[in-house]
Each structure stands twice: as structure tokens, then as C-alpha cells.
Amino acid sequence: MNTKPVFHGSDIEKICEYYNLKKENIVNFGANVNPLGLSVRVKDAVASHLDLLSSYPDREYTALREVISGYCGIPADFILPGSGSSELISLLIEARAPRRTLILGPTYSEYSRELAFSGSTQTYYHLDPAKDFMPDTDDLCRALDDGYDFLILCNPNNPTSSAILSGDMEKILTFCARKNIFVMIDETYVEFAPDIHEVTAVPFTEKFSNLMVLRGVSKFFAAPGLRLGYGVTGNRVFLEKMKEKQIPWSLNSIGAYAGEIMFRDQEYIKKTRELILSERGRMYAELRELPAFKAYFPYANFILLKIQKPGVASADVFEKCIKNNLMIRDCSSFQCLDGEYIRFCVMMPEDNTRLLEVLKSISA
């Protein structure tokens, strides 16, 4: 029986204690955060505006919403800023008060946790690894036609890195609108997609009132500690209902100001996409050649591997990597993910090469 612990992507302190390692030596492939780190422009701007902490933020976050409006190409009054996407997930579920929820799985566990507080029943629609975790749209709609009133999608999805493209998404949203099913789409990783326009559902908020898209700055903008997220919906009545339940000044002054700088930092955005798209393509091409693993095509900044080598478990691969100061994610804790899987994000080229060498040694 394998009694080794399974660690979350943020559990680096626990991992270092367990394996007697130094935190500063670890390359964290498990957290899915942009390896470029926080934008220099944001750092400089925040450092020179610390006096903002002496004043309350604008309760309506007018300037921030205008910047996000330009970034996303939608009206500013479609936007609700919040304290990370986690707060917005909680607010949305509380305001919507769903009775029966369908979740595409495997996926992020926070959805299930928040639903557990709401009284909603929750069921997982299992994505098929034989179909590269891409949903069968017609089959999904048939499943939804069983009394569900709420659908949760993560797109691109964590941990599979698969995505529902816009044509299929429109079919799903059209069906859900007809059946009065509200759809929450978490787009935490959408800015990493090869073609963002092919994946994002934000433009559909102008057509469908049964939709809210959530995003944040934790991963792409490497700012998980800022706790800045935003929701987008064309349903102004529902948006106001969420605002009524939101704690006033939910997002602090520094977070709001930093967001205004982030979304306008085109140099950082371009540099990030160039790095991730180039390195992700290189890694995926090399991983496809390793017989010990099945690599799934990635739309996010991370890659999911299924271990196919007899006698090798995800805990074994995790341990081999961490002993080389490379921290990946053992996916044993994800619901709906039967078998042995690991996940890791794209880091800097030299670190990616080190990880590839370890994985090649396992496959040999």
C-alpha cells in the first residue's frame, strides 16, 4: 500500500520538510504560475503608490472596470471585480442558489467545496481520456436535460489542459439557455491558449444572459497574492444581486491599482505568450515520443501525462522529480481521474529541459 502523501501545488513548505529540501532550490512546476514572475512595470508602479493604502478604493472600481473592459472587449458594466476568483465563485453560487449542479470533471476542487455550502446536489460529468478529455457536446446536453439548473465548466480545464472551443461552447450555451440552466465558466487559464479567441466565452456574455465568465490574475500575471479576480456577465440583474452580497471594498486599493497597470502591460503579455507557446510546443513534442507516458494536447500552461509504464505510479514520478528539486503535481487527489497521472506547468527553458531529462530517464 502506498502511504506517501499527495501534495497540492502550494504545499512547497510541507514538501521541503518531508524530503528535507530547501525551498529556494525547488522549481515549482505544480502551481501553474507564469515563470516570468510579476511584471516589472507593476512592481514599480505599486512601489511608488503605497500611499493608496491610506485611502479606501473606489467602491465601484470604475477605473479598473474600464481597463478590463478594454482588455476583454466588453462593456464596463458587465464586469464585477472581486477578491480573487475564489470570492466570485462563492458569490455566484450563493446568489444563484442552484438546486442541481453538473460539473465537468476532473477539475478544480473549489467548485465542489462551495457547492457543499449551498445545499445544491452535485454530479460530475466524466470527461473521457480516450477522447483526450474533450467533451461530446451532444452527450453533455443529454446529461444536462435531466433536471439540472447549473453547469460549471473550467475552460481550459484543470488538470486536463483540454478546452471546449467556441463552436461547441455556443451549442452548450444555446441548449442551457433553452432549458434555463445557468453556466459558470472559469477562464483562469484562457490567456495561455494558443488562440484565445478560439476558447474564450467572454464575447458570448453579450448574447446569453444565463452565463458568467470568471477570470483572475494569479496564473497568467503571476500575482496569486494580489487576490484580484473579475466576473463578466451581460445579465445586469444577476450582477447586481451578486454585488449586494459582496463585502464592500472587497478588493483593496493596491490590488485595484495594480490591475489597471497589469491589463495594459502589452509588453509583458506578449513576452509571456511567446515563452509559454514556444516552450509548451517543445515539451509536448518531446513528451509524445516517450513510451512511458501519454501526453494530452495542452491548451493551458500545463501538460497532463498518463503514466503507461507498468509498475510506475504517479507518486514514484513525483518522488523522482522532487529529489531533483523539481516539484510536479501528483494528480491522485483529483476526482474523476482514474489511473496514474501527473501534471506540470511550463517554466523557464532550462528548467523545462531538466524536467524532460528526468521524465526521459523514467521512460528509458
Summary of the structure (lengths in Angstrom):
residues: 364
radius of gyration: 20.4
end to end distance: 25.4
largest distance: 60.2
contacts: 1192
relative contact order: 0.18
helix: 46%
strand: 16%
